[in-house]
Amino acid sequence: MSRRPPEVLGEDSVRRRRGRFTAFGSPTRGHRNHFPMSSLIAYRACFVLLLVSGRVAARLAADFRVLAEHRERFGLLTVLLQLPVVVCWLLVRPISLAAYSGCRAFAPRLQS
């Protein structure tokens, strides 16, 4: 062991000499981040769910607008056709919002 001050030795050798493992000198040095793999998997699952449910919600909203454009041709039938679309949208939209909040909760933990 050297008796030189830590500034001269460099931070890496000080960490090794004292036997500490930090975020930069941990045994998983080649790993992209140092958070539990479960956080990464949960973040990716939330992100995929956000993409899928957001796409479905957007498609249902577009279908709702298309049905509204044909109001003159179908009359009252338009409203009856829009009801199932609205019900589906009301089921999908909260899933999309929950997935978004999950992504926001996990994102700060995974940033380096």
N, C-alpha and C positions, 0 to 999 in steps of 0.2 A: 504494500500500500504506500502510496505517495503522500508526502506531507505538504504538498503544494496546495495553495488555496483553490477552492472549487472553480473560480473564474478561469484559472489557468488550465485546469484539467478539461474543462468542457462539461456541459450539462449531462451528456450521455454517460460519461465515466462516473460522475458523481452518483447518478441513479443506479448504476450497476454496483458500485462500491457499497452503497448503503443498503442494497438489497430490496429496494422499492420497485414496484411496478406501477407505472403511471399510464395515462392514456397514450403517450407517445412511445413508451418503452415496454409495453406489455408483451406477453408471450405470443400474442396473435398479431404480430407486427405486419404481416402480409395481408391481413384482413382489412377491408375497406373502412369499416367503422368498428367501434368497440362497444356497441350496444348489444343487448341480447338479440339473438336471431328471431325470437318471437315478436319483438317490436317491428322488425323489418318485414316479417311475414304479415303481421296485422296491418301495417301501412300499405303494403302492396295489395292485400285483399280489399281494404277500404277504397283504394284507388281504382281497382278494377270494378268494384261495385258502383262507384261513383260514375265511371265512364258508361257502364251498361245501363244503369238506371237513368242517368241523364239523357242518354240517347233515346231510350224508350219514352221518357217524359216529353222530350222535344218532338218526337214523332207523333205522340198522341195530341200534343198541342197543335201541330200542323194539321192533323186530321180534323180536329175540332174547327179550325179556321176554314178548311176546305168545305166542310159541311155547312158552315155559316154562309159561304159564298153562293151555295146552291139553294138559298132560302126561297127565291122566287119560284123555282121549278118544283120543289118538294113541299113547300108550305109548312104545315104543322108537323109533317113527318121529319123535318129537319131537327126539330127540338127533341123528338123521340129518339132519333139516331144519335144525337149529341149526348144524351144521358149516359149510355154505357161508356162513352169515351171519357166523360168527366169523372165517372166513378173509377175507371182504371187509372186516370191521371191522379186522382186523389189518393190512390193506393201507392203509386210509383213515386210521386214527388216527395213524400216524407222519407222514403228509403234513400232517395238521392241526397236529401238534406242531412240525414244521419250519417251517410257515408262521407259527405263533405266535412262534417264536424269531426269525424274520426280521423280523416286525413290531416286536418288542422291540428288535432291533438298529438298525433304521432310525428308530424313533420319536424318540430323543434328538437325532438329527442334524436333524430337521425341526421341532423345537420352537423357537419364537422367544423 
